[in-house]
Amino acid sequence: MSPILFWIFAALMLGFGAATIINRNPVASALSLVVSFLGLAALFFSLDAYFIGVIQILVYAGAVMVLFLFIIMLLDLKAEQSRQISLPVLLGGAAVAGLFVTQIVMVIRCYPAGSQPFPALAEKFNDAANIGTMLFGNYNLPFQVIGVLILVASIGVVVLSKRELK
Amino acid sequence: MVTLNDYLLVSGLLFALGFAGVLLRRNVLIIFMALELMLNAANLSLVAFSRFNVTGGLPNYNGQMLVFFIITVAAAEVAVGLAIIVALYRARQTTNVEDLNSLKF
């Protein structure tokens, strides 16, 4: 992928990610998050992870965000009237996040191997087939466990949504 | 030329954004969205490392498998978390974390 496209999609992802936490209206936040996830999916495509990019769009930008919008509209949330962010909280949040970014930059500077170009891939390779082979081969047990986890989660959601717990 | 370090930097910035969102916002739903941002930042660095470790012309698929499992667990987590938020709203009629302090000592 050309660097221009990479930086465009990275800026899209970060810009709309920032819009998610800046917007007062929860619906606008959720829609910004969708665009941010789409930018992230484009970055996955640029890393030749086509399958992961597709499920990023299907699961995150599709299913998860529809769930978020559904709950926001169900609860009928209004935009926050006035923002009373106390100064210590603002400074603390910005400082911790800034420190984290500084740390990342320092680590990256000490890692010269990371500034090499990405190694070349084979001319043709079947991404989805390789992932499927691994999923049903090496990772079969975790895959089954995930199935049980999703079953438990869906039962749990039904129980939690009941009006009265018995 | 885009390198691994660029991807790691972008991923770190996204994580910091999500982290700042969790600390700064007061609406439970927005905090939950910021959590999703942090999960996705981790996914981006995992996929970048997977693409960086090429053996035999193929990326290291172990990283992508981990991302697959993270996405699946995150979907389940969102469903349960939103159900909890709905139950919370039903009990308290608010999603503001500053009003949800009955466990405070």
Boltz contact constraints between the chains, C-beta under 6 A:
constraints:
  - contact:
      token1: [A, 3]
      token2: [B, 2]
      max_distance: 6.0
  - contact:
      token1: [A, 6]
      token2: [B, 2]
      max_distance: 6.0
  - contact:
      token1: [A, 10]
      token2: [B, 10]
      max_distance: 6.0
  - contact:
      token1: [A, 14]
      token2: [B, 13]
      max_distance: 6.0
  - contact:
      token1: [A, 17]
      token2: [B, 14]
      max_distance: 6.0
  - contact:
      token1: [A, 17]
      token2: [B, 17]
      max_distance: 6.0
  - contact:
      token1: [A, 17]
      token2: [B, 37]
      max_distance: 6.0
  - contact:
      token1: [A, 18]
      token2: [B, 17]
      max_distance: 6.0
  - contact:
      token1: [A, 20]
      token2: [B, 33]
      max_distance: 6.0
  - contact:
      token1: [A, 21]
      token2: [B, 21]
      max_distance: 6.0
  - contact:
      token1: [A, 21]
      token2: [B, 34]
      max_distance: 6.0
  - contact:
      token1: [A, 26]
      token2: [B, 29]
      max_distance: 6.0
  - contact:
      token1: [A, 29]
      token2: [B, 30]
      max_distance: 6.0
  - contact:
      token1: [A, 33]
      token2: [B, 33]
      max_distance: 6.0
  - contact:
      token1: [A, 40]
      token2: [B, 40]
      max_distance: 6.0
  - contact:
      token1: [A, 44]
      token2: [B, 47]
      max_distance: 6.0
  - contact:
      token1: [A, 47]
      token2: [B, 47]
      max_distance: 6.0
  - contact:
      token1: [A, 47]
      token2: [B, 51]
      max_distance: 6.0
  - contact:
      token1: [A, 49]
      token2: [B, 47]
      max_distance: 6.0
  - contact:
      token1: [A, 49]
      token2: [B, 64]
      max_distance: 6.0
  - contact:
      token1: [A, 52]
      token2: [B, 47]
      max_distance: 6.0
  - contact:
      token1: [A, 52]
      token2: [B, 64]
      max_distance: 6.0
  - contact:
      token1: [A, 52]
      token2: [B, 67]
      max_distance: 6.0
  - contact:
      token1: [A, 59]
      token2: [B, 71]
      max_distance: 6.0
  - contact:
      token1: [A, 59]
      token2: [B, 75]
      max_distance: 6.0
  - contact:
      token1: [A, 64]
      token2: [B, 75]
      max_distance: 6.0
  - contact:
      token1: [A, 64]
      token2: [B, 78]
      max_distance: 6.0
  - contact:
      token1: [A, 67]
      token2: [B, 82]
      max_distance: 6.0
  - contact:
      token1: [A, 71]
      token2: [B, 82]
      max_distance: 6.0
  - contact:
      token1: [A, 75]
      token2: [B, 89]
      max_distance: 6.0
  - contact:
      token1: [A, 93]
      token2: [B, 20]
      max_distance: 6.0
  - contact:
      token1: [A, 93]
      token2: [B, 23]
      max_distance: 6.0
  - contact:
      token1: [A, 93]
      token2: [B, 24]
      max_distance: 6.0
  - contact:
      token1: [A, 97]
      token2: [B, 16]
      max_distance: 6.0
  - contact:
      token1: [A, 97]
      token2: [B, 19]
      max_distance: 6.0
  - contact:
      token1: [A, 97]
      token2: [B, 20]
      max_distance: 6.0
  - contact:
      token1: [A, 100]
      token2: [B, 16]
      max_distance: 6.0
  - contact:
      token1: [A, 101]
      token2: [B, 12]
      max_distance: 6.0
  - contact:
      token1: [A, 101]
      token2: [B, 16]
      max_distance: 6.0
  - contact:
      token1: [A, 104]
      token2: [B, 12]
      max_distance: 6.0
  - contact:
      token1: [A, 108]
      token2: [B, 5]
      max_distance: 6.0
  - contact:
      token1: [A, 108]
      token2: [B, 8]
      max_distance: 6.0
  - contact:
      token1: [A, 114]
      token2: [B, 4]
      max_distance: 6.0
  - contact:
      token1: [A, 114]
      token2: [B, 5]
      max_distance: 6.0
  - contact:
      token1: [A, 115]
      token2: [B, 3]
      max_distance: 6.0
  - contact:
      token1: [A, 115]
      token2: [B, 5]
      max_distance: 6.0
  - contact:
      token1: [A, 117]
      token2: [B, 1]
      max_distance: 6.0
  - contact:
      token1: [A, 118]
      token2: [B, 51]
      max_distance: 6.0
  - contact:
      token1: [A, 119]
      token2: [B, 54]
      max_distance: 6.0
  - contact:
      token1: [A, 121]
      token2: [B, 57]
      max_distance: 6.0
  - contact:
      token1: [A, 122]
      token2: [B, 57]
      max_distance: 6.0
  - contact:
      token1: [A, 125]
      token2: [B, 58]
      max_distance: 6.0
  - contact:
      token1: [A, 130]
      token2: [B, 61]
      max_distance: 6.0
  - contact:
      token1: [A, 134]
      token2: [B, 61]
      max_distance: 6.0
  - contact:
      token1: [A, 134]
      token2: [B, 65]
      max_distance: 6.0
  - contact:
      token1: [A, 139]
      token2: [B, 65]
      max_distance: 6.0
  - contact:
      token1: [A, 146]
      token2: [B, 72]
      max_distance: 6.0
  - contact:
      token1: [A, 149]
      token2: [B, 76]
      max_distance: 6.0
  - contact:
      token1: [A, 150]
      token2: [B, 76]
      max_distance: 6.0
  - contact:
      token1: [A, 153]
      token2: [B, 76]
      max_distance: 6.0
  - contact:
      token1: [A, 153]
      token2: [B, 79]
      max_distance: 6.0
  - contact:
      token1: [A, 153]
      token2: [B, 80]
      max_distance: 6.0
  - contact:
      token1: [A, 156]
      token2: [B, 80]
      max_distance: 6.0
  - contact:
      token1: [A, 157]
      token2: [B, 79]
      max_distance: 6.0
  - contact:
      token1: [A, 157]
      token2: [B, 80]
      max_distance: 6.0
  - contact:
      token1: [A, 157]
      token2: [B, 83]
      max_distance: 6.0
  - contact:
      token1: [A, 160]
      token2: [B, 83]
      max_distance: 6.0
  - contact:
      token1: [A, 160]
      token2: [B, 87]
      max_distance: 6.0
  - contact:
      token1: [A, 161]
      token2: [B, 83]
      max_distance: 6.0
